[in-house]
Amino acid sequence: MKLPNLGQAQQIALQTVSANRATEFKAAASLVEPHDHLSTLEDAASTPLDNPFKGRQLNQDYTPSSYIGMNRYRVTSSTTINIGEPIKEPTYRYGDFTDPDDINAFLDQVDRLEGEHKFMFQHLKPTQELLDLVQKMSDEELAVFSQFVVTTSSYHFGTENNNSSAQLISSLSKLSDDALSSTLAAMDKLLQQGNDYKKPMSPLGENEHGNERVEMISMPETINWFKSNYKANSAKYELANDYTNLLIEKNLSEDQLMQLNDHLSDSTLTQSSGIIDMMSLVKNHQTDDVLAMLNEVDKDQEPNLFSYLAQQTNYQANKQYYQMDNGKFVAQQDNISSDSNRRELYNNILNAYNDIGMGWINDALEQFTGSPAQIQNELWQTLLDDKEKMPEQFTRSDSVEAWAINNIARIEGAFHVTQMNKIYDYNSERLVPELIGDLTFYSSGNIRSSVDSEEPQSAENQP
């Protein structure tokens, strides 16, 4: 079967066949007896094959793929020679497709894209499921889809990587047209949020070599060093990856998904990070509660609930700085809290929302924001326990503020003792330990995105 007007197909298949026909003829001829068959083979080898891809100009460069971990798919061809018979027309394969009409249909989708998006799309395995999916998309949506799938499926140094393209395509294929358009719009916004990401800066600033002004960083052996280093520029990929995992693993109804997409499209990167993590970890029956709470969160308000929650998965926020007697600094870098600990925190906040309301949560956020990320779950659990045990102490409008004055300093003080002991233990096991002496808490990590050009304040002046 010939392929009429098969645009953008691979010329390499034909080139390979043409280049090898003479070699195939010679190899076959050496085995043929008598010589009566030679004229048949010679005629077949000299007969040009029809070009089934005429009119299509597919980019045939052999530049190594920039999307590490993904293959670039091309149309391949094969032909066979049977002694004494004419050479048969070649057969073709493009991913899962072998039928010329199917190959044509898929290459029609490639034709819709331009430039880098076309190159990206060619890294997705041609399948019937993918063809059916992309035929539902506008050209703009197809470009967004191509970029998002490649971003979440190719390898990024220092991040957890897996080729999730097949699973994501399968999840999207189940959506209605409206839900699909909503999801693609959210993907577009998340990519923009990721591209706007700038590395979080140390409160100590940087020296002339671009390094943090710290003498030593104590950290557990199990930590992901690339993510914990404040210069690691990985959040732009993690946001899209986390949303992909949510789509694949979370059983959301289409109404829930579209509500979520609307919120993500109207959020900042840190807010989206907090929203996605909470939605991923809560139980299915709590999903509507999270969405209801989202409807009441003022994203322009500071402190903001979901920006606050995003600190739980931010390594820089899980870092504390201490000043030594000589005025120099050391730091304690912890792993981010586990899924189970974050789920417990989210459950506490949802319970507070359902039992007391968003206003009470905002009162608590005003008191808790700025304290170390590692103690937030303890603060919420202690606050709710005390409210249940001593309800009479929580009848006034300033009751949360009064509770904070009496409790946060105690909880935070005990935490800093633990952190400093971690630093002393870590230092004692080094080949050449630092002369640390006494330590004074200086600052918790933050997520500032601009370099602090000023020298660090003294510990006495630090609020």
Secondary structure in CASP SS format (residue, H / E / C, confidence):
PFRMAT SS
TARGET T0000
AUTHOR 0000-0000-0000
METHOD secondary structure of the structure
MODEL  1
M C 1.00
K C 1.00
L C 1.00
P C 1.00
N C 1.00
L C 1.00
G C 1.00
Q C 1.00
A C 1.00
Q C 1.00
Q C 1.00
I H 1.00
A H 1.00
L H 1.00
Q H 1.00
T H 1.00
V H 1.00
S H 1.00
A H 1.00
N H 1.00
R H 1.00
A H 1.00
T H 1.00
E H 1.00
F H 1.00
K H 1.00
A H 1.00
A H 1.00
A H 1.00
S C 1.00
L C 1.00
V C 1.00
E C 1.00
P C 1.00
H H 1.00
D H 1.00
H H 1.00
L H 1.00
S H 1.00
T H 1.00
L H 1.00
E H 1.00
D H 1.00
A H 1.00
A H 1.00
S H 1.00
T C 1.00
P C 1.00
L C 1.00
D C 1.00
N C 1.00
P C 1.00
F C 1.00
K C 1.00
G C 1.00
R C 1.00
Q C 1.00
L C 1.00
N C 1.00
Q C 1.00
D C 1.00
Y C 1.00
T C 1.00
P C 1.00
S C 1.00
S C 1.00
Y C 1.00
I C 1.00
G C 1.00
M C 1.00
N C 1.00
R C 1.00
Y C 1.00
R C 1.00
V C 1.00
T E 1.00
S E 1.00
S E 1.00
T C 1.00
T C 1.00
I C 1.00
N C 1.00
I C 1.00
G C 1.00
E C 1.00
P C 1.00
I C 1.00
K C 1.00
E C 1.00
P C 1.00
T E 1.00
Y E 1.00
R E 1.00
Y E 1.00
G C 1.00
D C 1.00
F E 1.00
T C 1.00
D C 1.00
P H 1.00
D H 1.00
D H 1.00
I H 1.00
N H 1.00
A H 1.00
F H 1.00
L H 1.00
D H 1.00
Q H 1.00
V H 1.00
D H 1.00
R C 1.00
L C 1.00
E C 1.00
G H 1.00
E H 1.00
H H 1.00
K H 1.00
F H 1.00
M H 1.00
F H 1.00
Q C 1.00
H C 1.00
L C 1.00
K C 1.00
P C 1.00
T C 1.00
Q H 1.00
E H 1.00
L H 1.00
L H 1.00
D H 1.00
L H 1.00
V H 1.00
Q C 1.00
K C 1.00
M C 1.00
S C 1.00
D H 1.00
E H 1.00
E H 1.00
L H 1.00
A H 1.00
V H 1.00
F H 1.00
S H 1.00
Q H 1.00
F H 1.00
V H 1.00
V H 1.00
T H 1.00
T H 1.00
S H 1.00
S C 1.00
Y C 1.00
H C 1.00
F C 1.00
G C 1.00
T C 1.00
E C 1.00
N C 1.00
N C 1.00
N C 1.00
S C 1.00
S H 1.00
A H 1.00
Q H 1.00
L H 1.00
I H 1.00
S H 1.00
S H 1.00
L H 1.00
S H 1.00
K C 1.00
L C 1.00
S C 1.00
D H 1.00
D H 1.00
A H 1.00
L H 1.00
S H 1.00
S H 1.00
T H 1.00
L H 1.00
A H 1.00
A H 1.00
M H 1.00
D H 1.00
K H 1.00
L H 1.00
L H 1.00
Q H 1.00
Q H 1.00
G H 1.00
N H 1.00
D C 1.00
Y C 1.00
K C 1.00
K C 1.00
P C 1.00
M C 1.00
S C 1.00
P C 1.00
L C 1.00
G C 1.00
E E 1.00
N C 1.00
E C 1.00
H C 1.00
G C 1.00
N C 1.00
E E 1.00
R C 1.00
V C 1.00
E C 1.00
M E 1.00
I E 1.00
S E 1.00
M C 1.00
P C 1.00
E C 1.00
T C 1.00
I C 1.00
N C 1.00
W H 1.00
F H 1.00
K H 1.00
S H 1.00
N C 1.00
Y C 1.00
K C 1.00
A C 1.00
N C 1.00
S C 1.00
A H 1.00
K H 1.00
Y H 1.00
E H 1.00
L H 1.00
A H 1.00
N H 1.00
D H 1.00
Y H 1.00
T H 1.00
N H 1.00
L H 1.00
L H 1.00
I H 1.00
E H 1.00
K C 1.00
N C 1.00
L C 1.00
S C 1.00
E H 1.00
D H 1.00
Q H 1.00
L H 1.00
M H 1.00
Q H 1.00
L H 1.00
N H 1.00
D H 1.00
H H 1.00
L H 1.00
S H 1.00
D C 1.00
S C 1.00
T C 1.00
L H 1.00
T H 1.00
Q H 1.00
S H 1.00
S H 1.00
G H 1.00
I H 1.00
I H 1.00
D H 1.00
M H 1.00
M H 1.00
S H 1.00
L H 1.00
V C 1.00
K C 1.00
N H 1.00
H H 1.00
Q H 1.00
T H 1.00
D H 1.00
D H 1.00
V H 1.00
L H 1.00
A H 1.00
M H 1.00
L H 1.00
N H 1.00
E H 1.00
V C 1.00
D C 1.00
K C 1.00
D C 1.00
Q C 1.00
E C 1.00
P C 1.00
N C 1.00
L H 1.00
F H 1.00
S H 1.00
Y H 1.00
L H 1.00
A H 1.00
Q H 1.00
Q H 1.00
T H 1.00
N C 1.00
Y C 1.00
Q H 1.00
A H 1.00
N H 1.00
K E 1.00
Q E 1.00
Y E 1.00
Y E 1.00
Q E 1.00
M C 1.00
D C 1.00
N C 1.00
G C 1.00
K C 1.00
F E 1.00
V E 1.00
A E 1.00
Q E 1.00
Q E 1.00
D C 1.00
N C 1.00
I C 1.00
S C 1.00
S C 1.00
D H 1.00
S H 1.00
N H 1.00
R H 1.00
R H 1.00
E H 1.00
L H 1.00
Y H 1.00
N H 1.00
N H 1.00
I H 1.00
L H 1.00
N H 1.00
A H 1.00
Y H 1.00
N H 1.00
D H 1.00
I C 1.00
G C 1.00
M H 1.00
G H 1.00
W H 1.00
I H 1.00
N H 1.00
D H 1.00
A H 1.00
L H 1.00
E H 1.00
Q H 1.00
F H 1.00
T C 1.00
G C 1.00
S C 1.00
P C 1.00
A H 1.00
Q H 1.00
I H 1.00
Q H 1.00
N H 1.00
E H 1.00
L H 1.00
W H 1.00
Q H 1.00
T H 1.00
L H 1.00
L H 1.00
D H 1.00
D H 1.00
K H 1.00
E H 1.00
K H 1.00
M C 1.00
P H 1.00
E H 1.00
Q H 1.00
F H 1.00
T C 1.00
R C 1.00
S C 1.00
D C 1.00
S H 1.00
V H 1.00
E H 1.00
A H 1.00
W H 1.00
A H 1.00
I H 1.00
N H 1.00
N H 1.00
I H 1.00
A H 1.00
R H 1.00
I H 1.00
E H 1.00
G H 1.00
A H 1.00
F H 1.00
H H 1.00
V H 1.00
T H 1.00
Q H 1.00
M H 1.00
N H 1.00
K H 1.00
I H 1.00
Y H 1.00
D H 1.00
Y H 1.00
N H 1.00
S H 1.00
E C 1.00
R C 1.00
L C 1.00
V C 1.00
P C 1.00
E C 1.00
L C 1.00
I C 1.00
G C 1.00
D C 1.00
L C 1.00
T E 1.00
F E 1.00
Y E 1.00
S E 1.00
S E 1.00
G C 1.00
N C 1.00
I C 1.00
R C 1.00
S C 1.00
S C 1.00
V C 1.00
D C 1.00
S C 1.00
E C 1.00
E C 1.00
P C 1.00
Q C 1.00
S C 1.00
A H 1.00
E H 1.00
N H 1.00
Q C 1.00
P C 1.00
END
